[in-house]
Amino acid sequence: MPSRAEIRGGFESVLRVASLAILAWMFWISLERGRAEQVVSARSGNIEAALRDWSASGMAPDRASVQLDSTPSPTERDWMRALDAAGTRVEWRGKLPAGAISVQAVASPRGGIRALAASPSANRISLEDELGVIEGANAHSGGASFEIPSSSGNLVARIGGTRAVADPADSISIGRVLVIGGAGWESKFVVAALEEGGWKVDADMRVAPTVDVIQGSISPIDTSRYTAIVALDGAAASRASDIIRYVSSGGGLILGGTSGSLDAFASVRPGATGNVQTPSALEGEPGSATLKSLPVLPIVTLRTDAVRLESRDGVTASAARRHNQGRILQDGHIDTWRWRMSGGANSPAEHREWWTNAVSSVAYAPVVRRAEVSSDNAPVTRLIAALGPASQTRPTFASQARSISLWLLFAILSLSLLSEWASRRLRGSR
C-alpha cells in the first residue's frame, strides 16, 4: 500500500504534467493565433443575450454555432444575418419543421377569418392568438385550413418548434348578389337562403319569354355592384355576354342546376355536362331528403384548368376554375329547394349554409388594406434565406481548443503551479 508521501508525490507529478501540457497548449495557440478561428455557441434559450455579447465584444468571433429548438424571432434572425454579413460566420443546427401561415377574410356578410397553415403531413398544427390556443389539427396534404369568427391580435401557427405569425386579416368590401332563374321554387328558396345568410340579393326571375319579375334594382352587371352572380337555369342565357364580361373583370359566377349545360357559357364553364342522373331510390319519407338524394347534372368532361370539388357515384357533381380574374363554380345539383323543404329539422340551416359557402367561394371582395404590420408567416424559409440551410457539421476539437481564452489557460496554469509548489513546501521538499 503506497504511503501518504508517495501519494502526494504522485499528485505533484500529475500537476507538473498538467502544467507542462498547458504550457504546450498555450505555446501552440500563440503560434496558431494568426490563422485560428474563435468559435462561440448559443442555444435558443440564451440566443438574445449571446448576440448582445458577441456584438459588444472588442473582437467579433470568427464563427458562431447556434443550436435551435425553436425558430428565432425576426429581430434575432436579422441580428444573426447582420453578424454574418459583418464577418462572423453564423451557422445554425436543429430540426425545425417547415411551416407557414396565410390569413384572409372570409367573403361573407357574417365575416370571419380563414387561416391556411402549411406543413409536412402528419405534423400537428396548433392555431393560436394572443389569448391562447384556438384550434388544432394534423397536417394533411401539405397543411390544414381553419375558419374562425375572429381573433385577438396576430394569428400563430405552431408546428413543433416552428412559430409562424400572420397579421390579422384585412377587411373586405362585399357587394350584392344577383340571382337569375325561372320563377319557381328553386329561385325563391335560393334567394331566401342567401338573404337569411346576410347577403343583399337582387333577383331576376323569368315568368315568360318576355316577362320577368324583378326583386331589387337590377343594375348593369359589373363588379362595382355585384359580388357574385347565381345562374340557376336557362333564364340566364339572354344575359350570358354581360355575365362573361363581368367574370373576366374579376366577378364570381355560380352555374347551378341546368345552367351549366347552356352553350352560352361554354367558354367559361369548368366542363361539359351529361344527362341528368336521378338516384335509384328517391327519398319519399318526410324529413328524408338530403343533398345526396337530389338529381344531379354531371360534369363529364373537365377542362384542363378546372378543379374537381365533389364526386358522386363516380361522376363529377361540382367543379371550379378561374377565368381571367374571376372564378366560376359549376354545380350540378338540381332542385336544392327539395332538400330545404323535405329534409330534417336542420335542413333549412344546412341549405342556407351550403349556398352561403358556395357564394363565398367565388365572391368578388376587394381587400381594404390595413396599416402595415410586421409578420413572420414563414419563419424557417426566412431563416434559410438569411443564413442558409442548417449546418450538418459540428465544431472540431481543434477549433474548440483554439477558441479557449489564453487568460483562462494562464489562470489554470498558475493554479496548477501554485498547487504543486504548496504541496512540496508542506511536506518539506524543494
ABEGO torsion letter per residue (X at the ends): XBBAAAAAAAAAAAAAAAAAAAAAAAAAAAAAAAABBBBBBBBAAAAAAAAAAAAABABBBABBBBBBABBBBAAAAAAAAAAAAAGBBBBBBEBBBBBBBBBBBBBBAAEEBBBBBBBBBGBBBBBBBAAEBABBBBBBGGEBBBBBABBBEBBBBBBEABBBBBBBBBBBBBBBBBBBBBBBAAAAAAAAAAAAAGBBBBBBBBABAABBBBBEBBBBBBAAABABBBBABAAAAAAAAAAAAAAAAGBBBBBBEAAAABAAAAAABABBBBBBBBBABBBABBGABBAAABBBBBBABBBAABBBABBBGGBBABBBBBBEABBBBBBABBGAAAAAAABBAAAAAAAAAAAAAAAAAABBBBBBBBBBBBBBABAAAAAAAAAEBBBABBBBAAAAAAABBAAAAAAAAAAAAAAAAAAAAAAGBX
